[in-house]
């Protein structure tokens, strides 16, 4: 009798497990193309490159139904370069995303691991670089992280369920430094609204000691401090104790046309905290960025877009007490994308940038399109023709 009861209990437990529904999906993107750059450090450049419109990647995405509207979820996503097979994101195996968590249909999702911040989630999608322009159409140096140049490690993230078009969320990243609770600490908040023709998004990002080993600007890697940021747009401000972004965006669709607008305020606060600086120790440097973009869907398979982006660097105080004027960057992008199928498309992107003023390194500002070698002058043009395949 006892054996029968034990067998029945075991069978019941097994049946409960068998009813749980689970799935794992392998997915990816391969993005490759040919580029022309009129001034790459003073020379013309013709080359192939990977992952411009979207980063080339492969990943595993899974979910297990735990019952009562609750699921266990995970994502492991790797970035790579098609041309040479190298890992992306500083050589990390799953450098794009790596997280696990629980998702409730009633309340939202909590995940733990390497993830995107709220500015990326709620404001970034409105930027032309995230739509049809790729990273070369992103704001100079991706200064506000709208184009997801930097991910966050050791992150706890909450994403709400959808409330009639309204979603919200936030992240908190532990710095992981013994005896220093705020070192490398990152947190963000954001919200979005999408209902009918109107879409809106707001986000806030705060990162402490961003250019130290393991900090935000090192993309979670372990490069030596003060080497991760080399671009002249804000590389000179990388000794800041805090990197802060406030962003807002909106878009409105009229039939086949969509008009978009983004704004961000970026500040590097308390300069000289993580190294020597030619600026007054403890001073701040800041930028304002505004982008206007337009997209038209000629057919379900063909779209084109145009954007203008203006980045305004405010003056900063030098160590001798004098003021240095900031740099200004004018970015123009034009792109078109044609879908050969649901999974394969071909595209063409052109970007022109003009720079004026004095950059963060104290030199006359040079044009510096995001992701490319800075120009030797204050003007540069780049063009790309590419193909993207999703699986």
PESULUR-V874478 format. One record per residue. N is the residue number from 1. PSI is psi in whole degrees, 0 to 359 (* if undefined). OMEGA is omega in whole degrees, -180 to 180 (NA if undefined). NEAR is the number of other C-alpha atoms within 8 Angstrom. Layout:
BEGIN
((N | PSI | OMEGA | NEAR) (N | PSI | OMEGA | NEAR))
END
This chain:
BEGIN
((1 | 316 | -179 | 4) (2 | 319 | 179 | 5) (3 | 322 | 179 | 6) (4 | 318 | 179 | 7) (5 | 319 | 179 | 8) (6 | 318 | 179 | 8) (7 | 320 | 180 | 8) (8 | 319 | 179 | 8) (9 | 317 | 179 | 8) (10 | 319 | 179 | 8) (11 | 320 | 179 | 8) (12 | 319 | 179 | 8) (13 | 317 | -180 | 8) (14 | 320 | -180 | 8) (15 | 321 | 178 | 8) (16 | 319 | 178 | 8) (17 | 319 | -177 | 7) (18 | 331 | -179 | 7) (19 | 341 | 180 | 6) (20 | 128 | -179 | 10) (21 | 130 | 179 | 8) (22 | 156 | 180 | 8) (23 | 148 | 174 | 7) (24 | 130 | -177 | 8) (25 | 130 | 171 | 7) (26 | 130 | -178 | 8) (27 | 169 | 178 | 10) (28 | 173 | 177 | 10) (29 | 135 | 172 | 13) (30 | 115 | -176 | 13) (31 | 120 | -176 | 16) (32 | 149 | 180 | 13) (33 | 176 | -179 | 11) (34 | 136 | -175 | 11) (35 | 149 | 170 | 13) (36 | 128 | 179 | 11) (37 | 122 | -175 | 12) (38 | 342 | 180 | 10) (39 | 94 | 176 | 14) (40 | 93 | -176 | 13) (41 | 28 | 178 | 8) (42 | 357 | -177 | 8) (43 | 154 | 171 | 7) (44 | 146 | -180 | 9) (45 | 132 | 174 | 10) (46 | 123 | -176 | 8) (47 | 166 | 169 | 7) (48 | 148 | 174 | 9) (49 | 160 | -174 | 12) (50 | 142 | 168 | 13) (51 | 43 | 180 | 11) (52 | 305 | 179 | 11) (53 | 315 | 171 | 12) (54 | 144 | -180 | 9) (55 | 131 | 175 | 12) (56 | 138 | -171 | 14) (57 | 162 | 161 | 11) (58 | 153 | -176 | 11) (59 | 168 | 174 | 11) (60 | 131 | 178 | 11) (61 | 130 | -177 | 12) (62 | 159 | 177 | 11) (63 | 145 | 175 | 11) (64 | 126 | 179 | 11) (65 | 117 | -179 | 11) (66 | 358 | 180 | 10) (67 | 155 | 177 | 7) (68 | 28 | -180 | 4) (69 | 9 | -178 | 9) (70 | 137 | 179 | 11) (71 | 148 | 166 | 12) (72 | 134 | -176 | 12) (73 | 154 | 174 | 12) (74 | 156 | 173 | 11) (75 | 133 | 170 | 12) (76 | 115 | -172 | 11) (77 | 126 | -177 | 13) (78 | 139 | 172 | 15) (79 | 146 | -179 | 15) (80 | 165 | 178 | 11) (81 | 120 | -177 | 13) (82 | 326 | -173 | 12) (83 | 328 | -177 | 7) (84 | 359 | 177 | 5) (85 | 3 | -178 | 7) (86 | 152 | 174 | 8) (87 | 148 | 176 | 12) (88 | 186 | 176 | 11) (89 | 49 | 176 | 9) (90 | 20 | 178 | 8) (91 | 14 | 179 | 8) (92 | 140 | -178 | 10) (93 | 311 | 177 | 7) (94 | 63 | -173 | 10) (95 | 342 | 180 | 14) (96 | 306 | 178 | 11) (97 | 149 | 173 | 13) (98 | 104 | -177 | 13) (99 | 163 | 176 | 12) (100 | 150 | -180 | 11) (101 | 193 | -179 | 11) (102 | 140 | -179 | 11) (103 | 128 | 178 | 11) (104 | 129 | 179 | 10) (105 | 340 | -177 | 8) (106 | 323 | -172 | 6) (107 | 321 | -177 | 7) (108 | 199 | -173 | 11) (109 | 136 | 173 | 13) (110 | 127 | -178 | 11) (111 | 156 | -178 | 11) (112 | 133 | 176 | 11) (113 | 211 | 179 | 12) (114 | 120 | -167 | 14) (115 | 178 | 178 | 13) (116 | 148 | 178 | 10) (117 | 176 | -174 | 14) (118 | 333 | 175 | 17) (119 | 316 | 177 | 17) (120 | 316 | -175 | 13) (121 | 318 | -169 | 10) (122 | 337 | -178 | 13) (123 | 322 | -177 | 18) (124 | 319 | -177 | 13) (125 | 345 | -179 | 11) (126 | 344 | -180 | 13) (127 | 144 | -179 | 16) (128 | 328 | 179 | 15) (129 | 332 | 179 | 13) (130 | 352 | -177 | 14) (131 | 289 | -174 | 9) (132 | 355 | -172 | 12) (133 | 348 | -178 | 15) (134 | 184 | -174 | 13) (135 | 339 | 178 | 13) (136 | 342 | 177 | 12) (137 | 0 | 179 | 14) (138 | 169 | 179 | 16) (139 | 147 | -174 | 14) (140 | 124 | -178 | 12) (141 | 11 | -170 | 12) (142 | 51 | -170 | 12) (143 | 333 | -179 | 9) (144 | 5 | 180 | 10) (145 | 19 | 176 | 11) (146 | 330 | -177 | 15) (147 | 10 | 172 | 13) (148 | 40 | 177 | 10) (149 | 330 | -175 | 8) (150 | 133 | 174 | 9) (151 | 170 | -179 | 13) (152 | 132 | 178 | 14) (153 | 167 | 172 | 10) (154 | 46 | -168 | 11) (155 | 134 | 168 | 13) (156 | 127 | -174 | 11) (157 | 138 | 174 | 13) (158 | 133 | 175 | 11) (159 | 124 | -177 | 11) (160 | 164 | 168 | 10) (161 | 172 | -177 | 10) (162 | 121 | 179 | 7) (163 | 88 | 178 | 6) (164 | 43 | 178 | 5) (165 | 347 | -179 | 9) (166 | 129 | 173 | 10) (167 | 156 | 179 | 12) (168 | 167 | -180 | 10) (169 | 183 | 180 | 12) (170 | 165 | 178 | 13) (171 | 154 | 171 | 14) (172 | 127 | -179 | 11) (173 | 122 | 177 | 12) (174 | 134 | -179 | 12) (175 | 329 | 177 | 11) (176 | 22 | 178 | 8) (177 | 123 | -180 | 8) (178 | 126 | 178 | 5) (179 | 2 | -179 | 4) (180 | 90 | -173 | 6) (181 | 326 | -175 | 10) (182 | 350 | 179 | 8) (183 | 127 | -179 | 10) (184 | 10 | 179 | 16) (185 | 138 | 179 | 13) (186 | 136 | 173 | 15) (187 | 155 | -178 | 12) (188 | 158 | 177 | 14) (189 | 151 | 178 | 14) (190 | 165 | 178 | 15) (191 | 152 | 179 | 13) (192 | 153 | 177 | 14) (193 | 129 | -179 | 11) (194 | 107 | -177 | 10) (195 | 112 | -178 | 8) (196 | 221 | -176 | 5) (197 | 348 | -175 | 9) (198 | 134 | 175 | 11) (199 | 138 | -178 | 12) (200 | 154 | 176 | 11) (201 | 143 | 175 | 13) (202 | 151 | 180 | 14) (203 | 155 | 178 | 16) (204 | 136 | 179 | 13) (205 | 133 | 179 | 15) (206 | 120 | -179 | 11) (207 | 124 | 178 | 13) (208 | 149 | -180 | 13) (209 | 60 | -170 | 16) (210 | 336 | -176 | 15) (211 | 29 | 172 | 17) (212 | 171 | 179 | 13) (213 | 124 | -178 | 11) (214 | 0 | -179 | 12) (215 | 177 | -175 | 14) (216 | 314 | -176 | 14) (217 | 341 | 174 | 11) (218 | 5 | 178 | 16) (219 | 33 | 179 | 13) (220 | 3 | 180 | 12) (221 | 193 | -177 | 10) (222 | 31 | 177 | 7) (223 | 154 | 180 | 9) (224 | 149 | -179 | 8) (225 | 148 | 173 | 9) (226 | 18 | 178 | 11) (227 | 348 | -172 | 8) (228 | 321 | -177 | 10) (229 | 113 | -178 | 11) (230 | 349 | -177 | 6) (231 | 146 | -176 | 9) (232 | 349 | -176 | 11) (233 | 312 | 178 | 13) (234 | 10 | 179 | 13) (235 | 327 | 179 | 11) (236 | 349 | -180 | 10) (237 | 7 | -172 | 11) (238 | 353 | 176 | 12) (239 | 4 | -177 | 15) (240 | 148 | 174 | 16) (241 | 329 | -175 | 14) (242 | 135 | 172 | 13) (243 | 125 | -175 | 15) (244 | 137 | 178 | 12) (245 | 130 | 171 | 13) (246 | 121 | -175 | 11) (247 | 150 | 175 | 14) (248 | 149 | -178 | 12) (249 | 162 | 177 | 13) (250 | 160 | 177 | 12) (251 | 148 | 178 | 13) (252 | 134 | -176 | 10) (253 | 126 | 173 | 10) (254 | 101 | -179 | 7) (255 | 243 | -179 | 5) (256 | 355 | -176 | 8) (257 | 141 | 176 | 10) (258 | 127 | 177 | 12) (259 | 135 | -179 | 11) (260 | 155 | 180 | 13) (261 | 134 | 176 | 13) (262 | 151 | 176 | 15) (263 | 140 | 174 | 11) (264 | 144 | 170 | 12) (265 | 124 | -177 | 12) (266 | 131 | 179 | 13) (267 | 144 | 175 | 12) (268 | 109 | -167 | 15) (269 | 141 | 178 | 13) (270 | 64 | -179 | 12) (271 | 149 | 179 | 18) (272 | 4 | -179 | 14) (273 | 321 | -174 | 12) (274 | 22 | 178 | 13) (275 | 180 | 179 | 7) (276 | 151 | -179 | 7) (277 | 149 | 177 | 11) (278 | 357 | 176 | 6) (279 | 165 | 178 | 11) (280 | 124 | -179 | 13) (281 | 131 | -179 | 10) (282 | 355 | 179 | 9) (283 | 174 | -177 | 11) (284 | 157 | 172 | 12) (285 | 144 | -176 | 12) (286 | 161 | 179 | 10) (287 | 152 | 165 | 11) (288 | 141 | -179 | 11) (289 | 133 | 177 | 13) (290 | 131 | 175 | 11) (291 | 135 | 171 | 12) (292 | 132 | -179 | 11) (293 | 159 | -178 | 13) (294 | 138 | 179 | 11) (295 | 137 | 178 | 11) (296 | 129 | -179 | 10) (297 | 93 | -177 | 10) (298 | 316 | 175 | 9) (299 | 170 | 176 | 6) (300 | 338 | -177 | 6) (301 | 350 | -171 | 8) (302 | 128 | 177 | 11) (303 | 160 | 176 | 13) (304 | 154 | -178 | 13) (305 | 160 | 177 | 13) (306 | 144 | 176 | 12) (307 | 152 | 171 | 12) (308 | 130 | -180 | 11) (309 | 135 | -180 | 13) (310 | 123 | 178 | 11) (311 | 123 | -175 | 13) (312 | 110 | 178 | 11) (313 | 127 | 180 | 12) (314 | 163 | 177 | 10) (315 | 152 | 179 | 9) (316 | 151 | -177 | 12) (317 | 125 | 179 | 12) (318 | 169 | -177 | 11) (319 | 331 | 180 | 9) (320 | 4 | 177 | 5) (321 | 352 | 178 | 7) (322 | 168 | -176 | 7) (323 | 136 | 175 | 8) (324 | 127 | 179 | 10) (325 | 152 | -179 | 10) (326 | 170 | 179 | 13) (327 | 156 | 176 | 15) (328 | 139 | -178 | 12) (329 | 132 | 180 | 14) (330 | 117 | -173 | 11) (331 | 125 | 178 | 14) (332 | 131 | -178 | 12) (333 | 142 | 178 | 13) (334 | 135 | -178 | 12) (335 | 157 | 174 | 13) (336 | 147 | -174 | 12) (337 | 129 | 180 | 12) (338 | 126 | -177 | 10) (339 | 115 | 176 | 11) (340 | 333 | 177 | 9) (341 | 185 | 178 | 6) (342 | 338 | -175 | 6) (343 | 344 | -174 | 10) (344 | 131 | 177 | 11) (345 | 158 | 175 | 13) (346 | 149 | -173 | 12) (347 | 161 | 177 | 11) (348 | 131 | -179 | 11) (349 | 137 | 173 | 12) (350 | 136 | -178 | 11) (351 | 131 | 175 | 13) (352 | 136 | 179 | 11) (353 | 141 | 176 | 15) (354 | 136 | -177 | 12) (355 | 148 | 175 | 13) (356 | 166 | 175 | 11) (357 | 201 | -177 | 10) (358 | 128 | -176 | 13) (359 | 183 | -174 | 14) (360 | 341 | 179 | 13) (361 | 357 | 179 | 10) (362 | 7 | 179 | 7) (363 | 165 | 174 | 7) (364 | 132 | -174 | 8) (365 | 136 | 174 | 14) (366 | 154 | 177 | 14) (367 | 137 | -177 | 15) (368 | 87 | 178 | 15) (369 | 139 | -175 | 13) (370 | 132 | 176 | 12) (371 | 356 | -178 | 7) (372 | 161 | 175 | 8) (373 | 132 | -180 | 8) (374 | 149 | 177 | 12) (375 | 164 | 174 | 14) (376 | 354 | 178 | 10) (377 | 185 | -178 | 9) (378 | 12 | 177 | 12) (379 | 147 | 175 | 11) (380 | 149 | 175 | 15) (381 | 139 | 175 | 11) (382 | 148 | 178 | 11) (383 | 151 | 180 | 11) (384 | 138 | 168 | 11) (385 | 129 | -173 | 11) (386 | 171 | 175 | 11) (387 | 142 | 179 | 11) (388 | 133 | 177 | 13) (389 | 133 | 179 | 10) (390 | 142 | 177 | 9) (391 | * | NA | 6))
END
